[in-house]
Amino acid sequence: MAIQTINPFNNQVIKSYEEMTPDAVEIAISIADEAFQHWKKNSIFGACSTAAQSCRPYA
């Protein structure tokens, strides 16, 4: 069964998403945790600087 995002103003379906399998959920959680473990070691200033650098295509 698809999960839908619905505009509450007009009840129009914005987007439908397929449910994830338990294995897919575990993989997503694992990837998110790995990213968190990396980023939690950085200050917000370092994280912003890194993100800013990666957003500059031809610096």
Secondary structure, 3 states (H helix, E strand, C coil): CCEEEECCCCCCEEEEECCCCHHHHHHHHHHHHHHHHHHCCCCHHHHHHHHHHHHCCCC
